[in-house]
């Protein structure tokens, strides 16, 4: 995975790690160019090594007591935001 991320970065792809540990909100990241999203498992999240490789760490803002989302839900929200930014600049 680390080798793939480096290949993508070397080819101009922005790497965004979606994690609840981030201080930046996903909507604040410019997703208009080539982007790859890293999403972790629901139990373990993203490994510290991969978090270091990412260009940005971003979280999906949530209210209430929920600290994380099902990975498929997080993927859907993240992909939707990337498409929204590309289509509605």
C-alpha positions as CSV (number, residue, x, y, z in Angstrom):
1,X,0.0,0.0,0.0
2,X,2.8,2.4,0.9
3,X,4.4,1.8,-2.5
4,X,1.1,2.5,-4.3
5,X,0.7,5.7,-2.4
6,X,4.2,6.9,-3.3
7,X,3.5,6.0,-7.0
8,X,0.3,8.0,-6.9
9,X,1.9,11.0,-5.2
10,X,4.8,10.9,-7.8
11,X,2.1,11.1,-10.5
12,X,0.3,14.2,-9.1
13,X,-2.4,12.5,-7.1
14,X,-3.4,14.1,-3.8
15,X,-3.6,11.5,-1.0
16,X,-6.4,12.1,1.6
17,X,-6.6,9.9,4.7
18,X,-10.2,10.0,6.1
19,X,-9.8,9.6,9.8
20,X,-11.7,10.9,12.9
21,X,-8.3,11.7,14.4
22,X,-7.9,14.7,11.9
23,X,-8.4,18.3,12.9
24,X,-9.3,19.3,9.3
25,X,-12.8,18.7,8.0
26,X,-13.2,16.9,4.6
27,X,-15.1,19.8,3.2
28,X,-12.1,22.1,3.7
29,X,-9.8,20.0,1.5
30,X,-9.6,21.0,-2.2
31,X,-10.7,17.8,-3.9
32,X,-10.9,19.2,-7.5
33,X,-7.8,17.6,-8.9
34,X,-6.7,13.9,-9.0
35,X,-7.4,12.5,-5.5
36,X,-7.0,9.1,-3.8
37,X,-8.9,8.5,-0.5
38,X,-7.5,6.2,2.2
39,X,-10.2,4.7,4.4
40,X,-9.5,2.4,7.3
41,X,-11.3,-0.6,8.7
42,X,-14.0,0.1,11.2
43,X,-12.1,-1.6,14.0
44,X,-8.5,-0.6,13.4
45,X,-8.7,2.5,11.3
46,X,-5.7,3.6,9.1
47,X,-2.3,2.5,10.2
48,X,0.1,5.2,11.5
49,X,2.5,4.5,8.6
50,X,-0.2,5.3,6.0
51,X,-1.4,8.4,7.9
52,X,2.2,9.7,7.6
53,X,2.2,9.2,3.8
54,X,-1.1,11.1,3.3
55,X,-1.0,14.8,2.1
56,X,-4.0,15.6,4.3
57,X,-5.8,14.0,7.2
58,X,-9.5,14.9,7.1
59,X,-12.6,13.9,9.1
60,X,-16.2,13.8,8.3
61,X,-17.9,16.2,10.7
62,X,-20.4,14.5,13.0
63,X,-22.5,15.6,16.0
64,X,-23.5,13.6,19.0
65,X,-21.8,10.6,20.6
66,X,-20.8,8.8,17.4
67,X,-17.1,8.8,16.9
68,X,-16.8,7.0,13.6
69,X,-18.9,5.7,10.7
70,X,-19.2,2.3,8.9
71,X,-16.4,2.3,6.2
72,X,-18.9,2.0,3.4
73,X,-20.8,5.0,4.6
74,X,-17.6,7.1,5.1
75,X,-16.6,6.1,1.5
76,X,-19.9,7.2,0.1
77,X,-19.8,10.6,1.9
78,X,-16.2,11.2,0.9
79,X,-16.7,10.3,-2.8
80,X,-19.8,12.4,-2.9
81,X,-17.9,15.4,-1.6
82,X,-15.2,14.9,-4.2
83,X,-17.8,14.8,-7.0
84,X,-19.7,17.7,-5.5
85,X,-16.5,19.9,-5.5
86,X,-15.7,18.9,-9.1
87,X,-19.2,19.6,-10.4
88,X,-20.1,22.7,-8.3
89,X,-17.0,24.8,-8.2
